Amino acid sequence: MRFLVPLIHFPHPLVLETFNRILSAKSLLELLDSNIPKAEWEEREALRTLAKEENWDESDYFIEGQVLDSKYPAIARLGAYSIVILLYSIVETQLLALADEIGKKKKSDFSVNDISGRGIEKAQTYLKRVATLDLTTDPGWSSLRELQSMRNVIVHSMGTPKQNPKTIDHLVGKYQGLLDAPVDQWGRRQEIVIRMPLCRKWCEQIEEFFKRTFKAVGLSKSV
């Protein structure tokens, strides 16, 4: 009697690595989003208790409260910055790895490293030439470029949009309530403020982008 062994389709290592990294980023995002408010509440409660026990003057309590008023928004802002940098790093690293994988699969006589340019544009150009896959037509490509713009502002000017002001103005208008860049009395944009829901939205868009892309190049039939 012959037994038929069912075929088990394991994900391609690059596919598995990509989604594991996205999952890790999502987990970090949720950890920050839930614990920063909790930490602020606990510190404010501790401050109230201490002020009551030591019978502080109202002015002393007010001054200490102002410290917390500036401390936790800054922590939240930097937390979102770290998520943006991490997400873009995942996108760029995994796209370049995909380009390299497809180049080997197609036995291309040139590699992604031979392409001029940087980051995701480099991978996009290579995949279009080698695999006739135009990533710019994907519905998620514009979101990746937005993420790239945010990452550049954070990395190169610590969140203060000194270059490409029109791009920042457009994104602030597009993501009202999720993205802000306050203007000072001289009309200059201050440090951008990115809300965690926007980071979460980018996470989801990145995940869907890679699902479509891996399927398009034949690395995954179903992800």
RAZICOR-V81403 format. One record per residue. N is the residue number from 1. SS is DSSP state (H for helix, E for strand, L for the rest). PHI is phi in degrees with one decimal (none if undefined). NEAR is the number of other ideal C-beta (glycine too) atoms within 10 Angstrom. Layout:
N;SS;PHI;NEAR
N;SS;PHI;NEAR
This chain:
1;L;none;2
2;L;-100.7;4
3;L;-105.7;4
4;L;-89.0;5
5;L;-91.0;6
6;L;-64.4;4
7;L;-77.2;5
8;L;-110.0;5
9;L;-95.9;8
10;L;-86.6;7
11;L;-62.2;16
12;L;-60.6;17
13;H;-52.4;11
14;H;-68.4;18
15;H;-63.5;20
16;H;-61.9;13
17;H;-61.4;15
18;H;-62.0;28
19;H;-72.8;18
20;H;-66.1;11
21;H;-69.3;19
22;H;-64.3;20
23;H;-61.6;12
24;H;-64.0;12
25;H;-65.2;21
26;H;-63.6;18
27;H;-65.8;10
28;H;-64.2;15
29;H;-57.4;22
30;H;-65.3;13
31;H;-63.3;11
32;H;-66.2;19
33;H;-64.2;18
34;H;-89.3;11
35;H;-91.9;11
36;H;-63.9;18
37;H;-61.8;12
38;H;-63.1;9
39;H;-63.1;13
40;H;-64.0;17
41;H;-60.5;11
42;H;-63.9;10
43;H;-70.1;15
44;H;-69.0;15
45;H;-64.6;10
46;H;-64.1;10
47;H;-66.1;16
48;H;-60.7;14
49;H;-62.6;10
50;H;-63.7;12
51;H;-62.3;17
52;H;-70.2;10
53;H;-64.8;8
54;L;-99.2;8
55;L;53.9;7
56;L;-65.3;16
57;L;-69.7;9
58;H;-59.9;8
59;H;-66.5;8
60;H;-65.0;12
61;H;-64.4;15
62;H;-62.7;12
63;H;-63.7;11
64;H;-64.9;17
65;H;-66.0;13
66;H;-64.6;10
67;H;-60.2;11
68;H;-68.4;13
69;H;-60.8;12
70;H;-95.3;9
71;H;-66.3;13
72;H;-76.5;17
73;H;-60.1;13
74;H;-66.6;10
75;H;-62.8;14
76;H;-62.9;19
77;H;-63.0;17
78;H;-68.7;16
79;H;-62.5;20
80;H;-65.5;26
81;H;-57.9;22
82;H;-64.1;16
83;H;-67.3;23
84;H;-61.0;24
85;H;-62.3;15
86;H;-64.0;19
87;H;-61.7;24
88;H;-65.9;23
89;H;-60.3;14
90;H;-63.7;19
91;H;-59.3;26
92;H;-64.6;20
93;H;-62.3;15
94;H;-73.9;23
95;H;-69.2;25
96;H;-65.8;17
97;H;-65.5;16
98;H;-64.2;26
99;H;-59.6;27
100;H;-63.1;17
101;H;-63.1;16
102;H;-67.6;21
103;H;-59.8;21
104;H;-67.6;10
105;H;-63.3;13
106;L;-86.6;11
107;L;54.5;7
108;L;-67.5;17
109;L;-86.1;8
110;L;-141.0;11
111;L;-107.3;13
112;H;-63.2;23
113;H;-70.3;11
114;H;-83.9;11
115;L;-85.0;18
116;L;-75.8;7
117;L;110.5;12
118;L;-140.4;9
119;H;57.5;18
120;H;-69.4;21
121;H;-66.3;17
122;H;-62.9;19
123;H;-65.4;25
124;H;-62.1;21
125;H;-63.5;17
126;H;-65.1;26
127;H;-64.5;23
128;H;-68.9;14
129;H;-74.6;15
130;H;-88.2;21
131;H;-116.1;18
132;L;48.3;7
133;L;-106.6;18
134;L;-97.1;12
135;H;-66.5;21
136;H;-68.2;12
137;H;-88.8;8
138;L;-70.2;17
139;L;-62.3;10
140;L;-97.0;20
141;H;-62.2;17
142;H;-61.4;11
143;H;-67.9;18
144;H;-65.9;24
145;H;-69.2;14
146;H;-62.6;19
147;H;-60.2;23
148;H;-62.0;17
149;H;-61.4;19
150;H;-64.6;27
151;H;-60.9;20
152;H;-64.8;16
153;H;-62.8;26
154;H;-67.5;23
155;H;-71.2;13
156;H;-90.6;12
157;H;-143.3;13
158;L;50.7;11
159;L;91.0;21
160;E;-95.0;16
161;L;-74.0;24
162;L;-91.0;11
163;L;-119.2;12
164;L;49.4;13
165;H;-60.0;12
166;H;-64.7;7
167;H;-64.2;16
168;H;-64.8;20
169;H;-59.1;13
170;H;-63.1;13
171;H;-68.9;22
172;H;-62.0;19
173;H;-68.8;9
174;H;-70.3;10
175;L;-110.8;16
176;L;-58.1;8
177;L;89.3;8
178;L;-110.5;17
179;E;-142.4;19
180;E;-144.4;17
181;L;-142.4;20
182;L;-54.3;11
183;E;-106.5;11
184;L;-82.9;8
185;L;-67.8;5
186;L;-98.6;5
187;L;81.8;6
188;L;-95.5;13
189;E;-68.8;19
190;L;-95.1;13
191;E;-56.3;19
192;L;-67.6;24
193;E;-116.9;18
194;E;-108.8;26
195;L;-82.8;17
196;H;-59.5;18
197;H;-58.7;14
198;H;-70.8;21
199;H;-60.5;26
200;H;-64.1;16
201;H;-62.7;14
202;H;-63.7;24
203;H;-56.5;21
204;H;-64.4;13
205;H;-68.4;19
206;H;-64.7;24
207;H;-60.1;17
208;H;-66.8;14
209;H;-59.3;19
210;H;-69.8;25
211;H;-60.3;17
212;H;-66.2;13
213;H;-68.8;23
214;H;-63.4;22
215;H;-66.4;14
216;H;-64.5;15
217;L;-95.1;18
218;L;82.8;11
219;L;-84.0;20
220;L;-152.5;20
221;L;-79.5;8
222;L;-150.4;8
223;L;-130.3;17
